[in-house]
Amino acid sequence: MNTFKNLAISLATSIALILGMSAQAEFNLSGLSAEEQGLAIAKERKARDIGWGDSSSSVTMTLRNAQGEESIREMRMQSLEISDDGDKGLTIFDMPKDVKGTAFLNFSHIDKSDDQWLYLPALKRVKRISSRNKSGPFMGSEFAYEDLSSFEIGKYTFKFLAEEKVNGVDCYKVEQIPTDKNSGYTRQVAWLDKEHFRGQKVNFYDRKKSLLKTLTFSDYKLYLDKYWRPMQMDMINHQTKKSTELNTITLAFKTGLKDSDFNKATLKRAR
């Protein structure tokens, strides 16, 4: 009986070791250049976030000026995964009254400029955001229009910089240089945790190559046993001392959204 028990333990140990080695071998940066390592990390990050389909969330946006004074906005956000292109997104503001009904539509693309439109109810018209204006602030926040697009590998060149800890978490530090000449950033430096490839922090550098903003992610939650989402994002502008905090109140996936829910006509109907 003990022989069979020992054999079972031995087999279990061997299987555990094999699985452990396989998991480690799944992602290996050895033998690659810094550029190849950076690209490999970006591809792994992207691969781990495929298949979520669609999502709907309610979010609060807190704007803080340099003196710490706050104004709070409430909005709904809907997203649709597109298999052969970038994702589509719709943001609708519900509060306060002066922004109620304002809606933003974003079509991210893999290898070309995104399509973005903003509906302003006071003017009763849809305004297209030109490529030149995508570095501008979104609704007075510290997020630029270009920050609202989905992460697409073809829009950057990558370079692995180091392994560092962020708040005690082991991370890959990667430089991302936008390929779009209209980007407001000359480069970004991102820290992704080594276990799940989740963003922990991003530094944004302006056209003068000075540090402009820092975005941090916190309070991650797991959805559908696969997809991690931060419940809080904080964007701090180091030059103006202003900041914007986004807090996700509710979030649901596979809600039945379809492509027809994301078009310019949707903006005017948004309620």
Secondary structure, DSSP 8 states (H G I E B T S, - for coil): -HHHHHHHHHHHHHHHHHHHHHHHHHS--TT--HHHHHHHHHHHHHHTT----EEEEEEEEEEE-TT--EEEEEEEEEEE--TTS--EEEEEEEESTTTTT-EEEEE--SSS--EEEEEETTTTEEEE--GGGTTSBSTTSSSBGGGGS---GGGEEEEEEEEEEETTEEEEEEEEEE--TT-S-SEEEEEEETTT--EEEEEEE-TTS-EEEEEEEEEEEEETTTEEEEEEEEEEETTT--EEEEEEEEEEE-----GGGSSHHHHHH--
